[in-house]
Amino acid sequence: MNEFTSSVSSGLSTFMNFLPTLIGAILLFIIAWIVAKLVKKGSSKGLKAVGFNRLLTKWGATQNTEQANQTIDAIANVLYYLVWLLFLPAILGMLGLTAVADPISNMFTTALNFLPKLVGAILIFAIGYVVAKFVKNMVYNLLLSVNLDKWMSKVTPSNQNKDVPADQKGTLAKVLANLVFIIILIPIVTAALDTLGIAAISRPVIGVLNTILAAIPNILVAVILLGIGFMIAKFVGDLLADLLKGTGVNNVMKYMNMNGKMNFDLSKIIGQIVAVVIGVFFLVEALNVLNLQVLNNIGAAIISYLPLVLSAVLILGLGIIGGTMLGNFISKSADSQMLGDIVKYILIIFSVFMALDQLQFAQSIVNGAFLFIMGGIAIAFAIAFGIGGRDVAKRTLEKAEKKTKEEASSSDNNRPTV
C-alpha cells in the first residue's frame, strides 16, 4: 500500500512540476494562433487595400480581379503557416520534444542565414535588369534615329511595298537592341547566382553563361562578316550582271529562244551564281571565326566540294546552251523540228549525266543508268526508224539530199565569174 501511495505521489508531483511548462506551451500555442490569424487577415486586407490585386492584373499575373484576390488569399495562407512554423520549435521545446524541434529550428536558422544572400541576389538582378532595359531602349531609339532599316533596304533586295505600317518599322533595330539587352544581362545573372553561394546550382549555370559570354565576340565578328559578305556578293553580282548585259550576252538567249519556249536572263543568272559563290566563301570564313570544330569541318567540306559544284553547273549550262543552239540549227537546216529536238535533248542528257558524274553522285549507278538509257534509246530508234518507218526514213533522207543539192547549186550560181 505504501508503494502504491508513493508512486501516485511521485506521478502527481511530476505532473505538478510539468504543469507550468504545459500551461506555458498552451499559452504559447494560443499566442501563435492569434498572431497567425492577425497576420493572415492583416496581410490579405492590407494587400487588397493598397491595390495589389489590380497590380497583379496589370502585370499579367492574373486574368481578372477575382483571380488576383484568390492569389492574395493564398499569400496570406502562406504567411499564416510561416507564423506557425516560427512558433512551433519553441512550443515543442517547452514540451521537451527536442528531437522534433531541432530540425525545424535548424531549417529556420539556415533560411535566415540565406535570406541576406537572396535579397542581395534579387537587388543585383533588379538593378542590372533596369540598367539593361535602359541601354536597350537607348540603343533602339538610336538605331531608329539613324533609320537603320532604310539603309539595310538599300543593300537587300526587296519587292515589298515601301509603305510599311508604323508598328512594323524598326524590326532590325529591335533585334539589335534585344541582343544588347541579353549581352548586358548575362554577366548580371552570373553575379546574382554567384551571390547566392549555391555551388551545386550556380557553378554549372555560371560555366554555361561564361561560355556564352566568351563566344559572343566571335559570334559578333561572324555576323559582321556575313553582313559584309552579303553586301559584297550582291554588289559584285549586280555589277557583273549589268556588265554582261552590256556586252550582249543575252543575245545568245535570243538565238536560243527562236521557238519561244525559253525565257530567262543569262547575265542575271551568271551574276547570281557569282554572288552565291562569294557568299559561300564569307559563310565558311564566318564558321571558322566561331572556332567550333564541327563547323570548321563543315566549312572545309563546303570549300573542297565547291569546285565540283561549279564545274557541274558549267557543264550543265554548256550542255543546255549548246544543245539548244545545235538543235535550232539542225531544225532550221533539215526543216525538221523533231530531229532538232532529238539532238538537243540527247546533248542535254549527256550534260546531265556528266554533271552528276562530276558531283560524284553514285558514279557506278549513274554510269550504268546512262549506258542503259543511251542503249535503249539507240535500239528503240533503230527499230522504230529501220523497221516500222522505212518509208518515213526514205522520204526524210531524200528531202535532206534534195535540200543539200539545192544549196550547193545556189552557191555555185552566186560564185563570181572571171
Secondary structure, DSSP 8 states (H G I E B T S, - for coil): -HHHHHHHHHHHHHHHHHHHHHHHHHHHHHHHHHHHHHHHHHHHHHHHHTTHHHHHHHHTSSSSHHHHHHHHHHHHHHHHHHHHHHHHHHHHHHTT-HHHHHHHHHHHHHHHHHHHHHHHHHHHHHHHHHHHHHHHHHHHHHHHHTTHHHHHHHHS---S-S---GGGS-HHHHHHHHHHHHHHHHHHHHHHHHHHT-HHHHHHHHHHHHHHHHHHHHHHHHHHHHHHHHHHHHHHHHHHHHHHHHTTTHHHHHHHTTTS-----HHHHHHHHHHHHHHHHHHHHHHHHTT-HHHHHHHHHHHHHHHHHHHHHHHHHHHHHHHHHHHHHHHHHHT-HHHHHHHHHHHHHHHHHHHHHHTTSSHHHHHHHHHHHHHHHHHHHHHIIIIITHHHHHHHHHHHHHHHHHHHHHHHHTS---
